[in-house]
Amino acid sequence: MNSVALLIIFNHNYEANLDRLLKLYRSRFRHIWFIMPFYKGDREDVIAVYENSFYFQGFIATALQAIKGRNFEHYFFISDDLYLNPEINENNYKEYFKVDKNTSFIPGIFSLNDSAESRPFRPHGPWWPHLRSAINFKIDQPGIETDGLLPSYDKAVELLNKHGFNFSPFLPRRMFFGKNIFKVIRNKRDVSLNIERLKLLSENSKYILTGAKLKYPLVGSYSDIFIIPANISETFALYCGIFAALHLFVEIAIPTALALSAINIITEGEIGLQGETYWRNEGIRECEIKYRKSLNYLNRNFPSGKLYVHPIKLSKWT
C-alpha cells in the first residue's frame, strides 16, 4: 500500500505555480496531485475541477474520484498558499499529525454557537460571517435529490456527539454582534472596522433580536489542511460533493463532512502542534516582513513547533 497522496488545492487557475510547488514538495512526497479549477492543460498530475472556490469541498470530491483505486493509506490535502513545515514528509507525517488507518486530522473543529470561539479569524468575534451560510443551509433544495444520502438529522446529531460535540441548533443573539461594537478611532483601520461593525449590526438586526436556528447539524473549522484515511474516503467525498451542490461554505462543509464520516478525528490542540496563520492584508504584510518574502529564509528560520505557515503567496516570494 502506498503511504500517502499529497493533494494541493488551488482556489484559482494559476498554472505558473505548478512547477514551483512541485519543486518544493517532490523531494518529500512521491505522489503529488494538483487540484486546479478550469485547468485546460494535459499534465497528468493536475486534476481539473469546475466549482466555486467558496465551496472547494467539491474540488475534493472530484479529486478523490479521479485517483480512486490507487491504494493510498491517507489523502493529505493542503492549499497552494499553505507552506508545510519543511521537516514533514511521507515518512514522518503520521508522527507529526498522529494519524493512523482510522484517524483523520483537521486543525480544530468548533461549534457554531460557541460565543467563546475565536477560530477561524474573527475581527468582530464572536460573529463569524459564514454563520449565514449555516443558517440558510437546508438539505431539501430544488433540483438536488439527497434523500438517503446524508445522515438524517438525528443520526447527524449522534455522529457529532460521538466526536464530543453536544450539538444544539440554536445560535444565541450574542453570536451576531462583536464584543466591542465600536473602536476609538486612532487610524484609518479603526474607521474601516467601525464601518464593518455598523454594516454587521444592520445585516444581522433580525438575528440580534431573536437569535437563529440551524436546520441541520453543522460544525466549523479552518480547512486549508486536513488528512483523511482511505477507509472513509468514499463517504467523505460523497458528503463533500453534496455540500458543494447545496452551496454550504467550505469551512463548514469540510469539518461537517469529516465529523459525519470519520471514525476518529485529531486536532492541533490534541497533538500539541499548531500552524502559523496570518489574516487580511495587514497580516499578510506581517508574514512577508517576518520571512523577507523568501522561501529560502523561511526554510532556514521555520518557526519551531509549527506545522505550517499560511498564507505564502508564491507569485510574490523569491
PAKEKOL-188427 format. One line per 4 residues: number of its first residue (from 1); their letters; for each residue z, y, x of N, C-alpha, C, CB. Coordinates in steps of 0.05 Angstrom, whole numbers. Atoms other than C-alpha are relative to their C-alpha. Glycine has a CB too. Layout:
# residues N
NUM	a	Z:Y:X:Z:Y:X:Z:Y:X:Z:Y:X; ...
***
This chain:
# residues 318
1	mnsv	0:-24:17:0:0:0:0:25:17:25:0:-19; -1:-26:-14:-17:70:25:25:15:-8:-25:16:-7; -25:-13:6:45:112:30:-3:23:-19:12:10:26; 0:-25:16:25:180:1:-27:13:1:22:19:10
5	alli	23:-18:1:-32:223:-22:10:28:-2:-18:-8:-25; -7:-29:1:-25:297:-8:-22:14:-16:2:12:28; 19:-13:17:-59:337:-63:7:30:-1:1:-12:-29; -4:-29:-3:-67:412:-51:-14:14:-23:-10:10:28
9	ifnh	10:-12:24:-76:453:-114:-7:30:5:21:-1:-22; 10:-28:0:-118:517:-115:1:11:-28:-29:2:12; 2:-14:25:-108:566:-171:-27:14:-4:23:21:-3; 26:-14:1:-174:599:-154:-20:-15:17:4:29:10
13	nyea	22:12:-15:-241:578:-127:-3:16:26:-27:0:-16; 0:-14:-26:-231:597:-54:-6:-21:22:27:15:6; 8:22:-18:-271:548:-12:4:7:29:-29:-6:-5; -4:-8:-28:-261:588:52:25:-12:13:0:30:3
17	nldr	-25:11:-10:-191:559:58:1:-30:2:22:9:-17; 0:29:0:-211:486:52:4:-11:29:-25:-12:-12; -1:10:-27:-222:474:126:26:10:15:-24:9:16; -25:-9:-12:-162:517:146:23:-18:-8:5:29:-8
21	llkl	-22:17:9:-116:475:103:-3:-28:11:0:-1:-31; 5:26:-12:-148:411:128:10:-1:29:-30:-8:-1; -10:-2:-28:-134:433:199:30:1:2:-12:25:14; -29:-2:0:-62:449:182:14:-27:-6:9:20:-20
25	yrsr	-14:24:10:-47:382:149:-11:-27:9:0:1:-29; 13:26:-5:-95:328:174:14:-16:22:-28:4:8; -15:15:-20:-51:310:234:26:-11:-12:6:18:24; -25:9:12:7:299:186:-4:-20:-23:16:24:-10
29	frhi	5:17:23:-25:265:126:-29:-11:3:4:15:-27; 27:12:-3:-84:216:129:-16:3:-26:3:-29:6; 14:0:26:-101:220:54:5:27:-14:10:-23:-18; -3:-27:11:-113:292:31:-23:5:-19:0:21:23
33	wfim	20:-10:19:-149:318:-30:7:29:-8:-2:-18:-25; -3:-28:10:-160:390:-53:-9:1:-29:-17:19:18; 6:-2:29:-159:406:-127:-8:29:-5:25:-8:-17; 11:-27:1:-203:466:-139:-15:6:-27:-18:6:24
37	pfyk	15:-6:24:-226:500:-204:-29:8:5:14:22:-15; 28:-8:1:-301:504:-215:-14:-4:28:-3:28:-8; 12:6:-25:-319:473:-148:-28:-11:-4:17:-21:16; 28:8:3:-395:464:-140:-11:-15:24:-17:24:-6
41	gdre	9:13:-24:-399:432:-72:-1:-30:-2:16:8:24; 3:29:-1:-406:360:-50:20:-14:18:-28:-8:8; -20:12:-17:-344:348:-8:15:-22:-16:20:21:11; -14:22:14:-312:281:-25:30:4:-1:-6:-26:14
45	dvia	-29:-5:1:-243:308:-11:8:23:-19:10:6:28; -6:-21:19:-248:362:-65:-4:-11:-28:-18:25:5; 2:9:28:-234:346:-138:-4:25:-17:26:-15:-9; 6:-23:16:-267:396:-185:16:-2:-27:-30:2:-6
49	vyen	-15:-1:25:-225:417:-246:-10:24:-16:31:1:5; 11:-21:18:-240:461:-306:21:7:-20:-26:-11:-14; -22:-7:17:-178:492:-335:11:27:9:23:-22:0; -13:-25:-7:-140:558:-337:23:-6:19:10:15:-26
53	sfyf	-21:6:-19:-93:562:-277:28:4:-11:-4:18:25; -26:-2:12:-36:583:-322:9:-27:-11:0:21:-23; -6:27:10:-40:511:-346:-9:-21:20:-13:-5:-28; 12:17:-20:-55:477:-280:11:-29:-1:5:11:27
57	qgfi	-7:28:4:-19:415:-304:-25:-16:-8:22:-3:-22; 25:14:6:-89:399:-330:-15:-8:25:-17:19:-17; 11:8:-25:-113:400:-258:11:-27:10:5:22:22; -14:23:-10:-62:347:-242:-9:-25:-15:30:3:-3
61	atal	10:23:16:-84:301:-299:-27:-9:9:-1:8:-30; 27:7:-10:-156:305:-275:1:-13:28:-18:25:1; -1:11:-28:-138:293:-202:12:-28:1:18:19:17; -12:27:0:-94:233:-216:-20:-21:-11:26:-1:-16
65	qaik	20:18:10:-150:202:-256:-22:-4:21:-13:11:-26; 22:2:-20:-200:217:-200:6:-19:23:-6:27:11; -7:17:-23:-161:179:-147:16:-25:-10:16:15:20; -14:24:12:-133:125:-194:-9:-25:14:-5:-1:-30
69	grnf	7:26:-11:-131:55:-165:-1:-1:31:-25:-9:-10; 1:0:-30:-124:75:-91:26:-10:12:-6:28:10; -24:15:-10:-56:42:-86:18:17:17:-9:-24:14; -19:-16:-14:-12:100:-64:28:-5:-11:-7:30:-2
73	ehyf	-28:2:10:64:97:-68:9:25:-13:18:-7:24; -7:-26:11:71:171:-81:-24:19:0:23:13:16; 19:-22:1:30:231:-101:15:26:5:-16:1:-28; -15:-23:-10:53:294:-65:-18:25:-5:7:-3:31
77	fisd	15:-23:8:29:359:-97:12:26:12:-1:2:-30; -8:-26:-9:33:428:-64:-22:20:-8:6:1:30; 20:-21:5:-1:494:-80:-13:8:27:13:25:-14; 15:-7:-24:-52:521:-30:13:22:16:-28:8:-7
81	dlyl	-13:-21:-15:-8:580:-12:30:-7:6:-1:26:-16; -26:9:-8:55:539:0:-3:-14:27:13:-19:-22; 2:12:-26:66:521:73:24:-19:4:-1:21:22; -20:21:-3:103:456:83:12:1:28:-12:-28:-6
85	npei	-14:2:-26:155:450:139:-17:-16:19:28:-12:-4; 18:14:-19:113:431:200:11:-27:10:-6:18:23; -11:25:-8:160:373:214:-4:-22:-20:30:3:6; 3:20:21:146:338:148:-28:-12:1:4:13:-28
89	nenn	25:14:-1:92:285:149:2:-26:-17:-7:-8:29; 1:23:17:72:220:115:20:-22:8:-28:-12:0; -19:20:-9:121:180:156:29:7:-6:-3:-3:30; -28:-7:4:184:220:141:5:15:-26:9:17:22
93	ykey	-4:-16:24:172:255:74:22:-12:-19:-26:3:-15; -20:13:17:216:203:38:28:8:9:-3:-30:1; -26:-7:-10:274:221:83:7:29:-7:2:-4:31; -4:-28:7:266:296:71:6:3:-30:-23:17:8
97	fkvd	-2:-5:28:258:291:-4:16:-21:-15:-28:2:-12; -17:21:12:300:228:-17:-14:-13:-24:26:12:-9; 15:14:21:245:196:-59:-4:-29:7:-27:14:-5; 6:28:-3:232:122:-70:-19:-8:-22:25:-18:0
101	knts	20:9:20:189:80:-116:7:7:-29:-4:-30:2; -9:-7:27:230:102:-176:9:29:-2:22:-18:-9; -12:-27:-1:248:173:-156:-22:22:4:21:2:21; 18:-23:-3:209:238:-166:16:24:11:-13:8:-28
105	fipg	-12:-25:-10:222:306:-134:-13:24:-13:-2:2:31; 9:-26:9:217:376:-163:22:20:8:-7:1:-31; -21:-18:-12:253:439:-136:25:2:-17:-11:26:3; -25:-3:15:301:449:-194:-5:4:-30:16:22:11
109	ifsl	5:-3:29:297:436:-269:23:15:-13:-3:-28:-13; -21:-16:14:334:484:-314:-5:0:-30:0:29:10; 1:-2:29:350:490:-388:-10:28:-7:27:-5:-13; 12:-26:7:311:546:-422:19:18:-14:-24:-5:-18
113	ndsa	-19:-17:14:372:571:-460:25:6:17:8:-13:-26; -23:-5:-18:418:578:-399:-1:29:10:0:-20:24; 1:-29:-7:434:652:-392:11:5:28:17:16:-20; -9:-3:-27:465:640:-324:-22:-8:20:25:-17:5
117	esrp	21:10:-17:400:612:-296:-16:24:12:-19:-18:-15; 15:-21:-14:363:655:-245:-27:-10:11:16:12:23; 26:11:-10:304:608:-228:-20:-1:-23:5:-29:12; 11:-12:-24:247:620:-221:6:30:1:-31:-5:1
121	frph	-5:-28:-3:243:693:-202:3:14:-27:-22:13:17; -5:-15:26:273:736:-259:10:28:6:20:-16:-18; -10:-27:-6:275:810:-244:15:12:-23:-24:18:7; -14:-10:24:301:821:-315:17:-23:-12:-19:11:-21
125	gpww	-15:23:9:344:758:-319:23:9:-19:12:-15:23; 9:28:3:365:721:-360:-28:-3:-13:20:-15:-16; 27:2:11:298:738:-393:-20:-11:20:-9:28:-11; 22:11:-15:241:697:-367:-25:2:-17:5:-31:9
129	phlr	23:-6:18:172:720:-393:-12:-25:-13:-21:14:16; 14:24:10:147:648:-402:16:-14:-22:-5:-19:22; -14:10:24:200:635:-455:-18:2:-25:26:15:-4; 18:-3:24:147:660:-504:-18:-25:-3:-17:25:3
133	sain	17:24:1:103:600:-485:16:-23:-13:-10:-8:28; -17:21:11:161:554:-502:5:4:-30:27:-2:15; -6:-6:28:177:589:-567:-25:-5:-18:9:29:-3; 25:3:16:104:587:-591:-11:-28:1:-21:19:10
137	fkid	11:27:-3:93:515:-569:6:-18:-24:11:-12:26; -4:20:20:82:463:-622:-21:-22:5:-3:12:-29; 18:23:-6:50:394:-618:-21:-5:-21:16:-25:4; 20:3:21:12:398:-684:-18:24:-1:13:-5:-28
141	qpgi	19:-23:-1:-45:446:-666:-27:-10:-9:-1:12:28; 26:8:10:-114:446:-698:-18:-9:23:-13:24:-14; 20:10:-19:-167:406:-661:12:-18:22:-14:22:12; -13:17:-21:-116:367:-618:17:-21:-14:16:18:20
145	etdg	-15:21:13:-90:300:-641:18:-13:21:-19:-21:-12; -19:11:-19:-27:280:-604:19:-20:-13:16:22:13; -18:19:13:6:234:-655:3:-26:15:-11:-6:-29; -5:24:-14:39:177:-619:-4:1:30:-17:-22:-11
149	llps	5:-2:-29:20:203:-550:24:12:15:-25:16:5; -24:-12:-11:80:247:-536:25:-14:-13:1:31:-4; -25:10:12:152:222:-547:7:16:-25:23:0:20; -10:-14:23:180:240:-615:21:21:8:11:-19:-22
153	ydka	-20:-20:-6:227:299:-618:26:-13:9:5:18:-24; -25:14:-6:288:253:-619:-1:-15:26:8:-18:-23; 2:15:-24:262:209:-564:-1:19:24:-26:-18:0; 1:-20:-22:247:271:-521:28:10:6:-19:23:-7
157	vell	-28:-9:-4:319:295:-531:15:-22:16:14:5:-27; -13:22:-14:343:226:-509:-8:-1:29:-7:-27:-14; 9:2:-27:300:227:-447:11:24:17:-31:0:1; -11:-22:-15:323:297:-427:30:-4:5:-4:26:-16
161	nkhg	-28:5:-4:395:276:-438:4:-20:23:12:-11:-26; -2:20:-21:383:217:-391:1:13:27:-23:-20:-2; 1:-14:-25:369:267:-336:21:22:2:-28:12:4; -22:-18:-2:431:307:-350:-2:26:-16:5:7:28
165	fnfs	4:-25:16:405:359:-399:9:-5:-29:-29:9:1; -10:1:28:445:367:-463:-17:20:-16:31:6:-2; 20:-18:12:385:396:-499:9:12:-26:-26:-14:-4; -4:-14:25:394:448:-553:-25:17:-4:26:18:0
169	pflp	25:-15:5:333:481:-586:5:30:-3:-13:-9:-25; -6:-28:6:369:548:-596:0:17:25:27:2:-15; 0:-20:-21:354:606:-550:16:24:-10:-29:8:9; -17:-22:10:411:657:-559:-12:27:5:28:-2:12
173	rrmf	10:-27:-1:399:731:-567:1:11:29:16:18:-18; -3:-12:-27:424:746:-496:-22:-9:19:27:-9:11; 23:8:-17:363:709:-467:-22:20:0:-10:-27:-8; 24:-16:5:317:765:-490:3:29:10:-6:0:-28
177	fgkn	-1:-26:-13:341:826:-451:16:-3:26:13:21:-18; -13:1:-26:363:839:-380:29:8:-1:-15:17:20; -28:-7:-1:435:843:-360:4:30:5:14:-16:22; -1:-29:-5:423:913:-333:-24:13:-13:1:7:31
181	ifkv	23:-10:16:379:947:-385:-15:22:14:10:9:-27; 14:-22:-15:365:1009:-343:13:3:28:2:26:-16; -9:-5:-27:370:1025:-269:0:30:5:-19:-14:20; -1:-28:-9:390:1092:-239:-25:3:18:26:6:16
185	irnk	26:-4:-14:324:1120:-213:4:12:27:-19:17:-17; -2:-10:-28:323:1126:-137:-28:1:13:19:-18:16; 27:1:-12:250:1110:-123:-20:-9:-22:-1:-20:24; 21:7:19:183:1093:-156:4:-28:-11:-27:1:14
189	rdvs	-5:28:9:203:1019:-160:19:0:-24:11:-17:23; -19:-2:22:262:1037:-205:-13:10:-25:24:18:8; 15:-10:24:215:1076:-251:-15:-23:-13:-19:23:8; 16:21:11:169:1016:-259:18:-22:-12:-18:-13:21
193	lnie	-18:20:12:228:969:-271:11:9:-27:24:-5:19; -10:-10:26:255:1014:-326:-22:-1:-21:10:29:4; 22:2:19:186:1016:-358:-3:-29:-9:-26:10:13; 2:28:7:184:940:-356:22:-7:-20:2:-18:25
197	rlkl	-23:6:18:253:937:-389:-5:11:-28:26:11:12; 6:-12:26:231:984:-445:-20:-17:-15:-10:29:3; 20:17:12:170:941:-457:12:-26:-9:-23:-5:20; -13:25:6:213:879:-456:16:3:-26:19:-9:23
201	lsen	-16:-4:24:260:908:-509:-18:3:-24:17:25:3; 19:-3:22:201:927:-553:-12:-27:-8:-22:20:7; 14:25:6:166:860:-548:19:-21:-11:-14:-11:25; -19:21:8:229:819:-559:19:9:-22:16:-8:24
205	skyi	-19:-11:19:261:861:-614:9:-20:-21:-12:24:-14; -9:19:20:260:805:-665:18:-22:11:-25:-12:-13; -16:21:-12:289:755:-617:28:11:8:-13:-12:24; -25:-12:-6:343:804:-595:18:1:-24:-4:29:11
209	ltga	-15:-1:24:365:808:-667:9:-28:-10:-16:13:-22; -6:26:12:362:734:-685:1:-23:20:-21:-6:-21; 4:23:-17:350:691:-623:-25:-14:-8:24:-19:-1; 25:16:6:296:637:-626:7:-29:1:-22:7:20
213	klky	-4:29:1:288:563:-635:-25:-15:10:8:-10:-28; 23:15:-10:244:514:-597:-7:-22:-20:7:-13:28; 10:20:19:201:466:-638:-2:-28:13:-27:8:-11; 2:25:-14:200:412:-584:18:2:25:-29:-7:8
217	plvg	-17:-1:-23:248:394:-527:-15:6:26:15:-26:4; 14:-10:-24:227:431:-463:20:9:21:-19:23:-7; -16:-11:-22:255:449:-395:-19:15:19:14:-23:16; 17:-16:-19:230:493:-337:6:-7:29:5:29:-5
221	sysd	-5:3:-28:223:491:-262:-23:14:16:2:-30:9; 20:-7:-20:187:524:-204:-15:-25:7:14:13:26; 16:25:-1:129:476:-196:-23:1:20:-11:-6:-27; 21:-1:-20:88:494:-134:3:-23:20:1:26:14
225	ifii	-3:24:-16:113:430:-101:15:-21:-16:15:6:27; -14:22:14:132:363:-131:-12:-27:10:-1:2:-31; 9:27:-8:126:288:-116:6:-19:-23:15:-9:26; -5:21:20:117:231:-165:-7:-27:12:-18:6:-25
229	pani	7:27:-8:117:156:-153:-23:-11:-17:24:-19:-1; 24:11:13:57:114:-172:7:-12:-28:-12:-22:17; -6:14:24:94:77:-227:3:17:-25:24:-17:3; 0:-18:24:97:139:-272:-25:16:-2:25:18:1
233	setf	22:-19:-2:31:170:-253:-17:1:-25:-18:-8:23; 17:0:24:-8:148:-315:13:15:-23:-7:-29:-9; -14:-14:21:45:171:-364:3:29:5:28:-13:-5; -3:-28:-8:58:235:-326:-26:15:-3:10:2:29
237	alyc	27:-12:3:-17:250:-324:-7:5:-29:-21:-17:14; 5:-3:28:-23:238:-398:15:24:-12:8:-26:-15; -16:-22:11:33:286:-415:-9:27:11:30:-4:7; 10:-25:-12:6:338:-366:-26:8:-14:-5:-3:30
241	gifa	26:-6:14:-63:333:-399:5:11:-28:-17:-24:-1; -6:-9:28:-34:341:-469:12:28:1:20:-19:-13; -13:-27:-1:9:401:-449:-21:21:9:23:0:20; 21:-19:-7:-53:433:-417:-17:7:-25:-18:-11:23
245	alhl	16:-4:24:-93:423:-481:15:17:-20:-8:-26:-12; -17:-15:19:-35:453:-520:8:28:11:24:-16:-8; -6:-26:-13:-31:513:-472:29:6:3:-14:22:-16; -28:-5:-7:41:505:-451:1:9:29:17:-26:-4
249	fvei	0:-11:-27:56:547:-389:9:-22:20:19:24:1; -2:22:-20:54:504:-326:28:-5:9:-18:7:24; -27:4:-10:126:516:-303:19:-9:-21:10:25:14; -15:15:21:150:488:-369:-13:-27:-3:-1:16:-27
253	aipt	14:25:5:96:435:-376:6:-21:21:-30:5:0; -4:21:-21:104:400:-308:29:-11:0:-6:13:27; -27:12:1:181:394:-309:5:-16:-25:20:22:3; -4:15:25:179:372:-382:-14:-27:2:-9:16:-24
257	alal	15:25:-3:125:320:-368:15:-19:19:-28:5:10; -14:16:-19:166:296:-309:26:-11:-13:7:16:25; -24:9:13:231:292:-349:-5:-21:-21:15:24:-12; 6:19:20:196:253:-403:-11:-26:11:-20:11:-20
261	sain	13:24:-11:164:203:-355:15:-13:23:-28:7:8; -12:9:-25:207:197:-293:24:-19:-5:10:23:16; -24:17:0:258:142:-280:24:15:11:-5:-27:16; -20:-17:-13:298:185:-232:-13:26:10:14:-15:23
265	iite	10:-25:-11:290:258:-212:21:11:19:-6:21:-23; -18:-13:-19:319:291:-150:-10:28:5:1:-16:27; 7:-29:-3:320:366:-137:11:10:27:11:16:-23; -9:-12:-25:333:413:-79:30:1:2:-12:28:3
269	geig	-29:-1:-1:405:421:-98:13:-26:7:11:9:-27; -12:26:-5:417:347:-92:-6:-10:29:-10:-20:-19; 6:9:-27:382:337:-25:10:19:22:-30:-3:4; -12:-19:-19:415:398:7:-20:16:16:17:-15:18
273	lqge	21:-16:-13:349:429:29:-15:16:-21:-19:-18:16; 14:-18:19:311:486:-4:-25:11:12:18:22:-9; 23:-15:-10:247:524:1:7:29:3:-24:-3:-20; -3:-29:-4:240:597:21:-23:13:-16:-1:8:30
277	tywr	20:-12:18:204:636:-34:2:30:-1:3:-12:-28; 2:-29:2:181:708:-40:-16:7:-25:-14:12:26; 12:-7:26:161:743:-104:-10:29:-1:21:-5:-22; 12:-26:4:119:802:-124:-11:11:26:20:20:-13
281	negi	13:-11:-23:82:847:-76:20:7:22:-16:25:-8; -19:-8:-21:145:872:-41:11:-25:14:23:16:-13; -9:25:-13:168:800:-29:-21:-11:19:7:-20:-21; 22:10:-18:100:780:-1:-1:17:25:-27:2:-15
285	rece	0:-17:-24:102:840:46:24:-7:18:2:30:-8; -23:8:-16:172:819:69:-6:-25:15:25:-4:-18; 8:24:-14:146:750:85:-19:5:22:-12:-20:-20; 21:-6:-20:86:777:122:13:14:25:-22:18:-12
289	ikyr	-14:-14:-22:131:823:164:17:-20:16:17:24:-10; -18:19:-14:181:768:179:-14:-19:18:16:-16:-21; 14:21:-16:129:719:204:-26:12:12:-8:-23:-18; 22:-14:-14:79:772:231:-28:-9:-9:3:-5:30
293	ksln	26:9:11:24:744:186:-14:-19:19:-18:24:-6; 11:18:-20:15:690:239:11:-28:-5:8:9:28; -9:28:4:16:615:226:12:-11:25:-24:-17:-9; -12:10:-26:30:602:300:28:10:2:-17:10:23
297	ylnr	-27:-11:-1:90:648:296:18:-14:-20:0:30:-5; -16:14:20:114:615:232:7:-28:9:-16:-2:-27; -5:27:-10:107:546:263:22:0:21:-25:-13:12; -20:-2:-22:148:567:324:27:9:-11:-9:19:21
301	nfps	-25:-11:10:200:601:281:6:-8:-29:0:31:1; -3:9:27:201:559:218:30:0:-7:-12:-28:-4; -29:-2:6:268:572:182:14:-27:-2:3:15:-26; -16:25:-1:320:519:195:9:-8:-28:24:4:19
305	gkly	-10:10:25:337:475:136:-17:6:-24:27:10:-5; 17:-7:22:278:498:94:-23:-21:-2:-12:28:4; 21:19:5:227:451:63:-28:13:1:4:-13:-28; 25:-14:1:172:503:55:4:30:-1:-16:-10:-25
309	vhpi	0:-29:4:154:576:54:-23:6:-19:-4:16:28; 20:-6:21:117:606:-5:4:29:-9:2:-19:-24; 28:7:-5:71:644:-10:-9:8:27:-18:12:-22; 15:-6:-24:28:643:52:-29:4:-7:4:-22:22
313	klsk	27:-6:8:-38:677:38:-19:-4:24:-3:29:-11; 15:7:-24:-83:642:89:-23:20:6:-11:-27:-3; 23:-18:-5:-141:691:80:9:25:14:-13:7:-26; -10:-25:-13:-96:747:107:16:-6:25:18:15:-20
317	wt	-16:7:-24:-59:708:162:-18:-9:22:21:-21:-7; 15:9:-24:-83:694:232:9:-28:7:2:19:24
***
